[in-house]
Amino acid sequence: DNNDYFQLIHTGISSSNFLVEIYNRWGQKIFASSDLSFKWDGKYEGIDQEIGVYVYIIYYDINGSSIVKSGTITLVR
């Protein structure tokens, strides 16, 4: 379905300096990827995570500048 994954729609981002991290409400990193084509399916170590709010941090380069973006994802089932 359309919203089964959290993924990035990107333009002009350098894949050489890309990283996405997702944290649970206790600050535990439950997902990380340096692949621009990542898809997070709401699992950690193969286990469905609790419904709730998760924090993401994305690090990337665009036009020679290093950028850090963060926000939240609400996981529902």
Steps between C-alpha positions, in 0.01 A plus 500: 500500500595867468611563858660170593850652511675818604727603216656811352401666175813690403653718233861610479617324816850353496487129572862507621415691820148385581376353828156455651441395862174424680464505880227380732361706788777379733773624265597152379613492138278242333587564135790642302585496131742670264300381197294776333247234402437392862154392615419470871218255560435581867710211627813470713696176473201349319250589776205735443551812709235659720250741355624848581728786405858447380770757428699499179823682422626525143853612415588579138691722260335715237683742273815462713327586831449260790138495618333344805122463510288345773138436572255242624320202352178367649489121468150356473383151403 
